[in-house]
């Protein structure tokens, strides 16, 4: 089974990344993908740090490394196919425009897996002629005409009807302005190219699965299995983010932690240990699959 670990080189890896890599390695042949489609935030030094952290953890990836910055042609081909079938339309709305158009008279607008559910302001835009270059493109939710289904090894089987997709997901962005792709499009195209059979990722991304299954179906790509694992959380129950530099893998390494001790703690308890605590119990080290 081929799995993948797909970090963005925009900051240091933290304990949550370590757990994600461990789960991927536990369940198959882990391949590395560098998700560097954000040219402003992605830095070579962070990619080098990712490789160093994986080596320290004893989780070297199998096969060649894939970099999204080198795959613009693949994304363009996928967009061309969707555009030719009339499933995309250009959108000129700002985030503020979307918020104001979607907000009800009272309360907040409905949020889906891609943020505020788009109210369809630009849906009548022309869909003929050459695909607009450098424009934001949305996938019309009307493209979902049959129920979606997928398998999740942890959360159980998933299913979504077309009407529910339109209401809960809406018209998602598949090409961001100036990028010619988006996370949703890139991850689907890349998972197929890397022959990933099981997508392991955090449970916070589970709601994006209907979007990805939709794109797989429309692009004629296989739907892999999924395993949305639990998250590493801090003392307040919040998931870690790259702003948590104090919980970076480098900080634990510099404080004297061994990779095996750190992995044992993560397998035992998905909460953040103090960097200064280098005395994990030997009983915490039994190996088990996530």
MIMI-210573 format. One record per residue: residue number from 1; chain; y negated, z negated, x negated of N, C-alpha, C in turn. Coordinates in steps of 0.1 Angstrom, whole numbers, plus 5000, padded with zeros to 4 digits. Example, Ala and Ser with C-alpha at 12.3 -4.5 7.8 and 13.67 -1.06 7.14 Angstrom:
<pts>
1/A/5057/4922/4868/5045/4922/4877/5033/4922/4868
2/A/5022/4929/4872/5011/4929/4863/5000/4921/4871
</pts>
This chain:
<pts>
1/A/5012/5000/4992/5000/5000/5000/4988/5000/4991
2/A/4978/5009/4994/4966/5009/4986/4955/5001/4994
3/A/4949/4992/4987/4937/4985/4992/4925/4988/4984
4/A/4914/4982/4987/4902/4985/4979/4893/4973/4979
5/A/4885/4971/4968/4875/4962/4967/4862/4970/4964
6/A/4852/4968/4973/4840/4977/4973/4827/4969/4973
7/A/4824/4964/4961/4811/4956/4960/4799/4966/4958
8/A/4787/4961/4961/4775/4968/4957/4769/4962/4945
9/A/4765/4970/4935/4759/4965/4922/4745/4962/4924
10/A/4742/4952/4932/4728/4948/4935/4726/4933/4932
11/A/4735/4927/4925/4734/4913/4922/4747/4907/4917
12/A/4748/4895/4913/4760/4889/4908/4770/4887/4918
13/A/4783/4888/4915/4794/4885/4924/4795/4870/4925
14/A/4798/4865/4938/4799/4851/4940/4813/4848/4945
15/A/4815/4836/4949/4829/4832/4953/4834/4840/4965
16/A/4826/4844/4974/4830/4852/4985/4836/4866/4980
17/A/4829/4871/4970/4835/4884/4964/4848/4881/4958
18/A/4849/4870/4950/4862/4867/4944/4873/4866/4954
19/A/4871/4859/4966/4881/4858/4976/4884/4872/4982
20/A/4874/4880/4984/4877/4894/4989/4886/4902/4979
21/A/4883/4901/4966/4891/4908/4957/4905/4902/4956
22/A/4906/4889/4957/4920/4883/4957/4928/4888/4969
23/A/4922/4888/4981/4929/4893/4993/4934/4907/4991
24/A/4925/4916/4986/4928/4930/4984/4940/4931/4974
25/A/4939/4923/4963/4950/4924/4953/4963/4918/4958
26/A/4962/4908/4967/4974/4902/4973/4982/4912/4982
27/A/4975/4921/4988/4981/4930/4998/4984/4944/4994
28/A/4982/4947/4981/4985/4961/4977/4979/4964/4963
29/A/4979/4977/4960/4973/4982/4948/4958/4983/4950
30/A/4950/4974/4944/4936/4974/4946/4928/4984/4938
31/A/4921/4992/4945/4912/5002/4938/4898/4997/4940
32/A/4890/5001/4930/4876/4996/4929/4867/5008/4934
33/A/4857/5004/4943/4847/5014/4947/4833/5007/4945
34/A/4824/5014/4938/4811/5008/4936/4802/5014/4947
35/A/4797/5006/4956/4789/5011/4967/4775/5011/4964
36/A/4770/5021/4957/4757/5022/4951/4748/5032/4957
37/A/4749/5033/4971/4741/5043/4978/4726/5039/4979
38/A/4723/5027/4976/4710/5022/4976/4704/5024/4962
39/A/4697/5035/4959/4692/5038/4945/4682/5028/4940
40/A/4675/5021/4949/4665/5012/4944/4670/4999/4939
41/A/4681/4994/4946/4686/4981/4943/4698/4981/4934
42/A/4705/4992/4933/4717/4993/4925/4713/4995/4910
43/A/4720/4986/4902/4717/4986/4887/4729/4987/4879
44/A/4729/4995/4868/4741/4996/4859/4746/4982/4854
45/A/4736/4973/4851/4740/4960/4846/4748/4952/4856
46/A/4746/4954/4869/4754/4946/4878/4768/4953/4880
47/A/4769/4966/4878/4782/4972/4878/4790/4967/4866
48/A/4784/4966/4854/4791/4960/4843/4795/4946/4845
49/A/4787/4938/4852/4790/4924/4855/4802/4924/4864
50/A/4803/4933/4874/4814/4933/4883/4827/4935/4876
51/A/4827/4945/4866/4839/4948/4859/4843/4936/4850
52/A/4833/4929/4844/4836/4917/4836/4842/4906/4845
53/A/4836/4904/4857/4841/4893/4865/4856/4896/4870
54/A/4859/4909/4873/4872/4912/4877/4882/4910/4866
55/A/4878/4913/4854/4887/4911/4842/4889/4896/4840
56/A/4879/4888/4842/4880/4874/4840/4889/4868/4850
57/A/4888/4873/4863/4897/4868/4873/4911/4873/4872
58/A/4914/4882/4863/4927/4887/4862/4931/4897/4873
59/A/4921/4904/4878/4922/4913/4889/4917/4927/4885
60/A/4923/4933/4875/4918/4947/4871/4922/4957/4882
61/A/4913/4966/4885/4916/4976/4896/4925/4986/4891
62/A/4933/4992/4900/4942/5003/4897/4934/5016/4899
63/A/4938/5026/4891/4932/5040/4893/4918/5041/4889
64/A/4912/5053/4890/4898/5055/4886/4888/5048/4895
65/A/4877/5044/4890/4866/5038/4898/4859/5049/4906
66/A/4856/5046/4918/4848/5056/4927/4834/5050/4928
67/A/4824/5059/4926/4810/5055/4928/4804/5064/4939
68/A/4798/5057/4949/4793/5065/4960/4781/5074/4956
69/A/4774/5070/4945/4763/5078/4941/4767/5092/4936
70/A/4780/5093/4933/4786/5106/4928/4792/5114/4939
71/A/4791/5110/4952/4798/5116/4963/4789/5122/4974
72/A/4777/5125/4970/4768/5131/4980/4773/5143/4987
73/A/4781/5152/4979/4786/5164/4985/4796/5161/4996
74/A/4804/5151/4994/4814/5147/5004/4808/5142/5017
75/A/4797/5134/5015/4790/5129/5027/4783/5140/5034
76/A/4777/5150/5027/4770/5161/5033/4780/5170/5041
77/A/4792/5171/5036/4802/5179/5043/4806/5172/5056
78/A/4807/5159/5056/4810/5152/5068/4799/5153/5079
79/A/4787/5152/5074/4775/5153/5083/4774/5167/5088
80/A/4777/5177/5080/4776/5191/5085/4786/5193/5096
81/A/4798/5188/5095/4808/5189/5105/4804/5183/5118
82/A/4798/5171/5117/4794/5164/5130/4782/5171/5136
83/A/4773/5176/5127/4761/5183/5132/4765/5196/5139
84/A/4774/5203/5133/4779/5216/5139/4785/5214/5153
85/A/4791/5203/5155/4797/5200/5168/4787/5194/5178
86/A/4774/5193/5174/4764/5188/5183/4765/5173/5186
87/A/4771/5165/5177/4773/5151/5179/4762/5142/5173
88/A/4753/5148/5165/4742/5141/5158/4729/5146/5163
89/A/4719/5137/5162/4705/5141/5165/4696/5133/5155
90/A/4685/5140/5151/4675/5133/5143/4667/5122/5150
91/A/4664/5112/5143/4657/5100/5149/4645/5097/5140
92/A/4633/5096/5146/4621/5092/5139/4616/5078/5142
93/A/4624/5070/5149/4620/5057/5152/4620/5047/5140
94/A/4610/5039/5140/4610/5028/5130/4618/5016/5136
95/A/4621/5006/5128/4628/4994/5133/4620/4988/5144
96/A/4607/4987/5142/4598/4982/5152/4599/4990/5165
97/A/4599/5003/5164/4600/5012/5176/4612/5008/5184
98/A/4624/5007/5177/4636/5004/5183/4636/4991/5190
99/A/4631/4981/5183/4630/4967/5189/4621/4967/5202
100/A/4610/4974/5201/4601/4973/5213/4606/4981/5224
101/A/4613/4992/5222/4619/5001/5232/4631/4994/5239
102/A/4638/4986/5230/4651/4980/5235/4649/4967/5242
103/A/4638/4960/5239/4636/4947/5244/4634/4946/5259
104/A/4641/4937/5265/4639/4935/5280/4626/4928/5282
105/A/4622/4927/5295/4609/4920/5298/4610/4905/5293
106/A/4622/4899/5294/4624/4885/5289/4636/4885/5280
107/A/4634/4877/5270/4645/4875/5260/4645/4886/5249
108/A/4656/4887/5242/4657/4896/5230/4666/4908/5234
109/A/4664/4919/5227/4673/4931/5229/4687/4928/5225
110/A/4696/4936/5231/4710/4934/5228/4713/4939/5214
111/A/4720/4930/5206/4724/4934/5193/4739/4938/5192
112/A/4742/4948/5185/4756/4953/5183/4759/4952/5168
113/A/4770/4959/5164/4774/4958/5150/4765/4965/5140
114/A/4756/4974/5146/4746/4981/5137/4732/4976/5139
115/A/4731/4964/5144/4717/4959/5147/4714/4960/5162
116/A/4701/4962/5165/4697/4964/5179/4703/4976/5185
117/A/4709/4975/5196/4716/4987/5202/4705/4997/5206
118/A/4706/5009/5200/4695/5019/5202/4693/5023/5216
119/A/4681/5024/5221/4679/5027/5235/4679/5042/5238
120/A/4681/5051/5228/4682/5065/5231/4669/5072/5231
121/A/4658/5067/5225/4645/5073/5225/4645/5088/5220
122/A/4652/5091/5210/4652/5104/5204/4664/5113/5208
123/A/4672/5108/5217/4684/5115/5221/4682/5129/5225
124/A/4671/5133/5230/4668/5146/5235/4663/5155/5224
125/A/4663/5151/5212/4658/5159/5200/4667/5171/5199
126/A/4662/5182/5194/4670/5194/5192/4682/5192/5183
127/A/4693/5198/5186/4705/5196/5178/4710/5210/5173
128/A/4702/5220/5173/4706/5233/5168/4699/5236/5155
129/A/4704/5247/5149/4698/5251/5136/4704/5243/5125
130/A/4699/5245/5113/4704/5238/5101/4702/5223/5103
131/A/4711/5215/5097/4710/5201/5097/4698/5196/5090
132/A/4689/5188/5096/4677/5183/5089/4681/5176/5076
133/A/4675/5179/5065/4677/5172/5052/4668/5160/5051
134/A/4673/5149/5047/4665/5138/5044/4661/5130/5057
135/A/4666/5134/5068/4662/5128/5081/4672/5117/5084
136/A/4668/5107/5093/4677/5098/5098/4685/5105/5110
137/A/4698/5104/5109/4706/5110/5120/4714/5100/5127
138/A/4715/5101/5140/4723/5091/5148/4735/5099/5154
139/A/4746/5091/5156/4758/5097/5162/4757/5093/5177
140/A/4757/5103/5186/4756/5101/5200/4769/5094/5205
141/A/4767/5083/5212/4778/5075/5216/4787/5083/5227
142/A/4781/5093/5232/4788/5101/5242/4800/5109/5235
143/A/4800/5109/5222/4811/5115/5214/4824/5107/5217
144/A/4823/5094/5220/4835/5086/5223/4839/5089/5238
145/A/4850/5097/5239/4854/5101/5253/4868/5095/5256
146/A/4875/5088/5246/4888/5082/5249/4888/5068/5243
147/A/4897/5060/5248/4897/5046/5242/4900/5046/5227
148/A/4894/5037/5220/4896/5035/5206/4907/5024/5204
149/A/4915/5025/5194/4925/5014/5191/4927/5013/5176
150/A/4930/5001/5172/4933/4999/5158/4941/4986/5156
151/A/4947/4984/5145/4956/4973/5142/4949/4964/5132
152/A/4948/4951/5134/4943/4941/5125/4953/4930/5122
153/A/4957/4929/5110/4968/4920/5106/4965/4906/5108
154/A/4952/4902/5109/4948/4888/5111/4943/4886/5126
155/A/4934/4895/5130/4928/4893/5143/4936/4899/5155
156/A/4946/4907/5152/4954/4913/5163/4949/4927/5166
157/A/4956/4933/5175/4953/4947/5179/4939/4948/5185
158/A/4931/4958/5182/4918/4960/5188/4918/4972/5197
159/A/4910/4972/5208/4909/4983/5217/4895/4983/5223
160/A/4889/4995/5225/4876/4995/5231/4875/5008/5240
161/A/4870/5006/5252/4869/5018/5261/4855/5025/5258
162/A/4854/5038/5261/4842/5045/5259/4829/5039/5264
163/A/4830/5034/5277/4818/5027/5283/4814/5015/5275
164/A/4824/5007/5271/4821/4995/5263/4815/4999/5249
165/A/4820/5010/5243/4814/5014/5231/4799/5018/5232
166/A/4796/5026/5243/4782/5030/5245/4773/5018/5247
167/A/4778/5008/5254/4770/4996/5258/4768/4987/5246
168/A/4779/4985/5238/4779/4974/5228/4776/4980/5214
169/A/4778/4993/5212/4775/4999/5199/4763/5008/5199
170/A/4763/5017/5209/4752/5026/5210/4753/5038/5200
171/A/4741/5044/5197/4740/5055/5188/4737/5050/5174
172/A/4747/5049/5166/4745/5043/5153/4740/5054/5143
173/A/4733/5049/5133/4728/5057/5122/4739/5061/5113
174/A/4741/5074/5110/4751/5078/5101/4745/5085/5088
175/A/4732/5087/5089/4725/5091/5077/4711/5084/5077
176/A/4708/5076/5067/4695/5070/5067/4685/5079/5061
177/A/4673/5077/5065/4662/5086/5060/4661/5085/5045
178/A/4662/5097/5038/4661/5097/5023/4674/5095/5016
179/A/4685/5091/5023/4698/5088/5017/4708/5098/5019
180/A/4708/5105/5031/4718/5115/5035/4732/5109/5037
181/A/4732/5096/5039/4744/5089/5043/4741/5075/5048
182/A/4751/5068/5052/4749/5054/5056/4761/5046/5052
183/A/4761/5033/5053/4773/5025/5050/4785/5030/5059
184/A/4783/5032/5072/4794/5035/5081/4800/5049/5077
185/A/4792/5059/5075/4798/5072/5071/4805/5072/5057
186/A/4798/5066/5048/4803/5066/5034/4816/5058/5033
187/A/4817/5047/5040/4830/5039/5039/4841/5046/5045
188/A/4839/5053/5056/4850/5061/5062/4855/5072/5053
189/A/4845/5080/5048/4849/5091/5040/4856/5086/5027
190/A/4851/5076/5021/4856/5071/5009/4870/5064/5010
191/A/4872/5057/5021/4885/5051/5024/4896/5062/5024
192/A/4892/5073/5031/4902/5084/5032/4904/5091/5018
193/A/4894/5092/5010/4895/5099/4997/4903/5090/4988
194/A/4902/5077/4989/4910/5068/4980/4923/5065/4986
195/A/4927/5071/4997/4940/5069/5004/4943/5055/5007
196/A/4932/5048/5012/4934/5033/5015/4942/5032/5028
197/A/4953/5024/5027/4962/5022/5038/4959/5009/5046
198/A/4952/5000/5039/4949/4987/5045/4935/4983/5040
199/A/4925/4983/5049/4912/4978/5046/4911/4963/5048
200/A/4909/4956/5037/4907/4942/5037/4892/4939/5035
201/A/4886/4932/5044/4872/4928/5043/4869/4916/5051
202/A/4857/4911/5050/4854/4898/5057/4853/4900/5072
203/A/4856/4889/5079/4856/4889/5093/4842/4892/5099
204/A/4832/4891/5091/4818/4894/5096/4816/4909/5098
205/A/4826/4917/5092/4825/4932/5094/4834/4937/5105
206/A/4841/4928/5112/4851/4932/5122/4845/4940/5133
207/A/4832/4937/5137/4826/4944/5148/4822/4958/5144
208/A/4822/4962/5131/4820/4976/5127/4832/4985/5129
209/A/4843/4979/5131/4856/4987/5131/4855/4998/5142
210/A/4850/4996/5154/4850/5007/5164/4842/5019/5159
211/A/4831/5016/5151/4823/5027/5146/4831/5035/5136
212/A/4839/5028/5128/4846/5035/5117/4858/5042/5123
213/A/4865/5037/5133/4876/5044/5140/4870/5056/5147
214/A/4858/5055/5153/4852/5067/5159/4850/5078/5149
215/A/4844/5075/5137/4841/5085/5127/4854/5091/5122
216/A/4864/5082/5120/4877/5087/5115/4883/5098/5125
217/A/4882/5095/5138/4887/5104/5148/4879/5117/5148
218/A/4866/5116/5147/4858/5128/5148/4859/5137/5136
219/A/4862/5131/5124/4863/5138/5112/4877/5142/5108
220/A/4886/5138/5117/4900/5142/5115/4907/5134/5103
221/A/4902/5122/5101/4907/5113/5090/4917/5103/5096
222/A/4926/5098/5088/4936/5088/5093/4929/5074/5095
223/A/4934/5067/5104/4929/5053/5106/4938/5044/5099
224/A/4933/5036/5089/4941/5027/5082/4943/5014/5090
225/A/4952/5005/5085/4953/4992/5090/4941/4984/5085
226/A/4938/4973/5092/4927/4964/5088/4932/4950/5087
227/A/4925/4942/5078/4927/4928/5077/4914/4922/5075
228/A/4908/4915/5085/4895/4909/5084/4897/4894/5080
229/A/4895/4891/5067/4899/4878/5063/4887/4868/5065
230/A/4890/4855/5064/4880/4845/5066/4871/4845/5054
231/A/4859/4838/5056/4848/4838/5046/4847/4825/5038
232/A/4842/4826/5026/4839/4814/5018/4825/4810/5023
233/A/4824/4797/5026/4811/4792/5032/4806/4780/5024
234/A/4793/4778/5025/4787/4766/5018/4789/4754/5026
235/A/4783/4743/5021/4784/4730/5028/4778/4730/5042
236/A/4769/4739/5045/4763/4740/5059/4771/4750/5068
237/A/4782/4755/5062/4789/4765/5070/4784/4779/5070
238/A/4775/4782/5062/4769/4795/5061/4777/4804/5051
239/A/4779/4816/5054/4786/4825/5044/4777/4827/5032
240/A/4783/4830/5021/4775/4832/5008/4769/4846/5008
241/A/4758/4847/5001/4751/4859/4999/4747/4860/4985
242/A/4742/4872/4980/4739/4874/4966/4727/4866/4962
243/A/4719/4861/4972/4708/4852/4968/4713/4839/4963
244/A/4726/4836/4965/4732/4823/4960/4736/4824/4946
245/A/4727/4827/4937/4730/4829/4923/4737/4817/4917
246/A/4734/4805/4922/4740/4793/4917/4755/4792/4919
247/A/4760/4800/4929/4774/4801/4932/4781/4814/4926
248/A/4774/4820/4917/4779/4832/4911/4792/4829/4902
249/A/4800/4839/4901/4812/4837/4893/4808/4834/4878
250/A/4798/4840/4873/4793/4838/4860/4789/4823/4858
251/A/4783/4817/4868/4779/4803/4866/4792/4794/4865
252/A/4802/4797/4873/4814/4788/4872/4821/4791/4858
253/A/4821/4803/4853/4827/4806/4840/4819/4799/4829
254/A/4806/4799/4830/4798/4793/4820/4799/4777/4820
255/A/4803/4772/4832/4804/4757/4833/4818/4753/4829
256/A/4827/4762/4825/4840/4758/4819/4851/4760/4829
257/A/4849/4765/4841/4860/4767/4850/4870/4778/4844
258/A/4882/4777/4846/4892/4788/4843/4893/4796/4856
259/A/4897/4809/4854/4899/4817/4865/4910/4812/4874
260/A/4921/4807/4868/4932/4802/4876/4928/4790/4885
261/A/4920/4781/4879/4916/4770/4886/4907/4773/4898
262/A/4898/4783/4896/4889/4787/4906/4896/4794/4917
263/A/4906/4803/4914/4914/4810/4924/4922/4800/4932
264/A/4927/4789/4925/4935/4779/4932/4927/4772/4943
265/A/4914/4769/4939/4905/4762/4948/4903/4771/4960
266/A/4900/4784/4958/4898/4793/4969/4910/4795/4978
267/A/4922/4795/4973/4933/4796/4981/4935/4783/4990
268/A/4931/4772/4984/4933/4759/4991/4922/4757/5002
269/A/4910/4761/4999/4899/4757/5007/4887/4767/5005
270/A/4883/4774/5016/4873/4784/5015/4859/4778/5016
271/A/4857/4767/5010/4844/4761/5009/4840/4761/4995
272/A/4827/4760/4992/4822/4761/4978/4823/4748/4971
273/A/4831/4748/4960/4832/4736/4951/4819/4735/4942
274/A/4816/4723/4938/4805/4721/4929/4808/4728/4916
275/A/4798/4735/4910/4800/4741/4898/4804/4731/4887
276/A/4799/4719/4888/4801/4708/4878/4816/4703/4879
277/A/4822/4705/4891/4836/4699/4893/4846/4709/4887
278/A/4851/4705/4875/4861/4713/4868/4875/4707/4869
279/A/4877/4698/4879/4890/4691/4879/4898/4694/4892
280/A/4900/4707/4895/4909/4709/4907/4923/4704/4905
281/A/4928/4698/4916/4941/4692/4915/4952/4703/4912
282/A/4961/4699/4905/4973/4708/4902/4980/4712/4915
283/A/4979/4703/4925/4986/4705/4938/4978/4716/4945
284/A/4966/4720/4941/4959/4730/4948/4962/4744/4944
285/A/4972/4745/4935/4974/4758/4929/4986/4766/4935
286/A/4993/4762/4945/5004/4771/4950/4999/4784/4954
287/A/5006/4795/4950/5002/4808/4954/5008/4811/4968
288/A/4999/4817/4976/5004/4822/4989/4995/4834/4992
289/A/5001/4842/5001/4993/4854/5005/4983/4850/5015
290/A/4972/4857/5015/4961/4854/5025/4965/4858/5039
</pts>
